[in-house]
Amino acid sequence: MTSAERTPLRDGGPETHPGRPLPSRAPGPPHPPRTSRRPVPPGALHSVVRSMRGIGAGLPRGDGVAVFNRVYLSVTLEFQQRLESGWFRDRSSAEELGVRFAGRYLAAVGAERAGSEPPACWRPLFQLRAHPYVRPLQFALAGINAHVGHDLPLALLATCRSRRARPEALEGDFERVGDLLTLLEERIREELMPGPDVLDVADPLTHLVGSWSLEMGRASAWMAFRALWGLRELPELAWEFTRRLDTTAGMTGRCLLTPLACRRG
């Protein structure tokens, strides 16, 4: 990825976005997520990149969704470059996984913009996106938590179904995607973590970010995917498992977005 393509992640200045609380609505009956079994068309990742750039262009820089979007755009460009270089064993299946994975984030943004309720895992980020005492690093980690903890298992399942493949067929490329996410987390901590003159062991941010692990999130995502695969002939149980996965990721995200005493600015 060239230096021009690598989107800077550091945020400066106070929050300017007024925030949009989600409208309250009576809960309806749960419905299983609908997954298209049609293969993802070649080149669909380019459309994903355009959508992410469009989201970023329409948001103030300090907005919490904008912070995560810059992070995700950065890793998607890296993913795109590695697809083209032959880094993945099966380029077609890796691209499909990447597109289905990103599509869940884009769908959550679209639902929130339309006034609909996004999945529970994404709600804390949308609700606290303008909070003056939530720092950029928290926004980024909360988005990754939602995306890995809930969206990744469902994207893996959808890819297996679309390609009529078994989980073992995706395991190698899943590990490669995981390596990219690990690099992303390192970059986030380097670029969004306050410097040593600001951050020390007494700063609550140190303890907050240390309470969440991407490595554990990746392992949990794979196990959740395997469980969903085993439940594929039991739709009611599969739906209940998915719903619990969603709410658990949402609870973790809310903890990661705990407002801290030091105002960002």
C-alpha positions in Angstrom: 0.0 0.0 0.0 1.5 3.4 -1.0 1.8 6.2 1.5 -0.9 8.1 -0.4 -3.3 5.2 0.1 -2.6 4.8 3.8 -5.2 6.9 5.5 -3.9 8.7 8.6 -5.7 7.6 11.8 -4.8 10.3 14.3 -7.5 12.7 15.3 -7.2 16.2 16.6 -9.6 18.8 17.8 -12.8 18.5 19.8 -15.9 16.8 18.5 -18.0 18.9 16.2 -20.7 16.3 15.3 -23.9 16.8 17.2 -24.7 13.1 17.3 -28.0 11.4 16.4 -29.6 9.3 19.1 -31.3 6.3 17.7 -35.1 6.6 17.8 -36.9 4.4 20.3 -39.2 1.8 18.8 -41.2 -1.1 20.1 -39.3 -4.4 19.7 -40.7 -6.6 17.0 -40.4 -10.4 16.7 -36.9 -11.6 15.9 -36.2 -12.6 12.3 -33.2 -14.6 11.1 -30.7 -12.6 9.1 -31.2 -13.2 5.4 -28.0 -14.2 3.6 -27.7 -14.2 -0.2 -26.3 -17.4 -1.5 -25.3 -15.8 -4.8 -21.5 -15.5 -5.3 -20.0 -12.1 -4.9 -19.2 -10.7 -8.3 -15.5 -10.2 -9.2 -14.2 -6.8 -8.4 -16.8 -6.1 -5.7 -14.1 -5.0 -3.3 -13.7 -1.9 -5.4 -17.3 -1.0 -4.6 -16.7 -1.5 -0.9 -13.7 0.9 -1.0 -15.8 3.5 -2.7 -18.5 3.1 -0.1 -16.1 3.5 2.7 -14.6 6.6 1.2 -18.1 8.0 0.7 -18.9 7.4 4.4 -15.7 9.2 5.5 -16.3 12.1 3.2 -19.7 12.8 4.7 -18.6 12.8 8.4 -16.7 15.2 10.6 -13.2 13.9 11.4 -13.8 13.5 15.1 -17.0 11.5 14.7 -16.7 8.1 16.2 -17.9 6.3 13.1 -15.5 8.4 11.0 -12.6 7.2 13.2 -13.5 3.6 12.8 -14.2 4.1 9.0 -10.6 5.4 8.5 -9.2 2.4 10.3 -11.3 0.0 8.3 -10.5 1.7 5.0 -6.8 1.5 5.7 -7.0 -2.3 6.3 -9.3 -2.8 3.3 -6.8 -1.1 1.0 -4.1 -3.4 2.5 -6.4 -6.4 1.9 -7.0 -5.3 -1.7 -3.3 -5.0 -2.4 -2.6 -8.5 -1.0 -5.4 -10.0 -3.0 -3.8 -8.6 -6.2 -0.3 -9.8 -5.1 -1.4 -13.4 -4.7 -0.9 -13.5 -0.9 -4.1 -15.5 -0.4 -4.3 -19.1 -1.3 -7.7 -18.8 -3.0 -8.2 -15.2 -4.2 -11.8 -15.7 -5.1 -13.0 -17.1 -1.8 -10.8 -14.5 0.1 -12.4 -11.7 -1.8 -15.9 -13.0 -1.2 -15.2 -13.3 2.5 -13.8 -9.7 2.6 -16.8 -8.3 0.7 -19.3 -10.1 2.8 -17.5 -9.1 6.0 -17.4 -5.4 5.0 -21.0 -5.5 3.8 -22.2 -6.1 7.3 -20.5 -2.9 8.5 -21.9 -0.9 5.5 -25.4 -2.3 6.1 -25.2 -1.2 9.8 -24.2 2.3 8.7 -27.1 2.3 6.1 -29.6 1.2 8.7 -28.6 3.9 11.1 -28.8 6.6 8.4 -32.2 5.4 7.4 -33.5 5.6 11.0 -33.7 1.8 11.4 -32.1 -0.1 14.2 -28.7 -1.5 13.4 -27.5 -4.7 15.1 -26.9 -4.5 18.8 -23.1 -4.8 18.4 -23.0 -1.5 16.5 -25.4 0.5 18.6 -22.9 1.7 21.2 -20.6 3.2 18.5 -23.5 5.0 16.9 -25.0 6.2 20.2 -21.7 7.5 21.6 -20.1 8.7 18.4 -20.1 12.4 19.6 -19.4 11.9 23.3 -16.6 14.4 24.3 -15.1 12.0 26.8 -14.7 9.0 24.6 -11.3 9.0 22.9 -10.5 8.0 19.2 -8.8 4.8 20.3 -12.0 3.7 22.0 -14.1 4.3 18.9 -11.7 2.3 16.8 -11.5 -0.7 19.2 -15.3 -0.7 19.7 -15.8 -0.9 15.9 -13.4 -3.7 15.6 -15.0 -5.5 18.5 -18.4 -5.3 16.8 -17.1 -6.3 13.4 -15.0 -9.3 14.6 -17.2 -10.5 17.4 -20.5 -10.5 15.4 -20.0 -9.8 11.7 -17.0 -12.1 11.0 -18.6 -15.4 12.0 -21.7 -14.5 9.9 -19.5 -13.5 7.0 -17.6 -16.8 7.2 -20.9 -18.8 7.3 -22.3 -16.9 4.3 -19.2 -17.5 2.3 -19.2 -21.2 3.0 -22.9 -21.4 2.0 -22.4 -19.4 -1.2 -19.4 -21.5 -2.3 -20.8 -24.8 -1.0 -17.6 -25.3 1.0 -16.9 -26.7 4.4 -15.2 -24.5 7.1 -11.8 -26.2 6.6 -11.7 -24.7 3.1 -11.7 -21.2 4.6 -9.4 -21.7 7.5 -6.1 -20.8 5.8 -7.5 -17.5 4.4 -9.2 -16.8 7.7 -5.8 -16.9 9.4 -4.4 -14.6 6.7 -7.2 -12.1 7.3 -6.5 -12.4 11.0 -2.9 -11.5 10.4 -4.0 -8.4 8.7 -6.3 -7.5 11.5 -3.5 -8.0 14.0 -1.4 -5.5 12.0 -4.3 -3.2 12.0 -4.6 -3.3 15.8 -0.9 -2.6 16.2 -1.3 0.4 13.9 -4.3 1.7 15.8 -2.5 1.5 19.1 0.5 3.2 17.7 -1.4 6.1 15.9 -4.3 6.6 18.3 -2.8 5.9 21.7 -1.7 9.1 23.4 2.1 9.5 23.7 4.1 8.5 26.8 4.0 12.1 28.0 0.2 11.9 28.2 -0.5 8.2 28.9 0.9 6.4 31.9 -0.2 3.5 34.2 -2.6 5.8 36.0 -4.5 6.7 32.9 -7.8 4.7 32.8 -7.4 4.4 29.0 -4.4 2.1 29.7 -6.6 -0.3 31.7 -9.6 -0.1 29.4 -7.7 -1.0 26.1 -5.8 -3.7 28.0 -9.1 -5.4 28.8 -9.8 -6.4 25.2 -7.8 -8.7 23.0 -8.1 -9.0 19.2 -6.4 -12.4 19.4 -9.1 -13.7 21.7 -11.7 -12.0 19.5 -10.4 -13.8 16.4 -10.4 -17.2 18.2 -14.0 -16.6 19.5 -15.1 -15.6 16.0 -13.9 -18.9 14.5 -15.5 -20.9 17.2 -18.8 -19.0 16.8 -18.6 -19.7 13.1 -18.0 -23.4 13.7 -21.0 -23.5 16.1 -23.2 -21.8 13.6 -22.1 -24.3 10.9 -23.1 -27.1 13.3 -26.5 -25.5 13.8 -27.2 -24.9 10.2 -30.0 -27.5 10.1 -31.5 -26.1 13.3 -32.6 -22.6 12.3 -34.3 -21.6 15.6 -31.2 -22.5 17.6 -28.9 -20.8 15.1 -31.0 -17.6 15.2 -30.9 -17.6 19.1 -27.1 -18.2 19.0 -26.7 -15.3 16.5 -28.8 -13.0 18.6 -26.8 -13.8 21.8 -23.6 -13.2 19.8 -24.9 -9.8 18.8 -25.9 -8.7 22.3 -22.7 -9.9 23.8 -20.6 -7.9 21.3 -22.8 -4.9 22.0 -22.2 -5.2 25.8 -18.4 -5.4 25.2 -18.5 -2.4 22.9 -20.4 -0.4 25.5 -17.7 -1.1 28.0 -14.9 -0.1 25.5 -16.7 3.2 25.0 -16.8 4.1 28.7 -16.4 7.9 28.9 -13.2 8.8 30.6 -12.4 11.8 32.7 -10.0 13.5 30.3 -11.8 15.3 27.5 -10.4 14.7 24.0 -9.2 17.7 22.2 
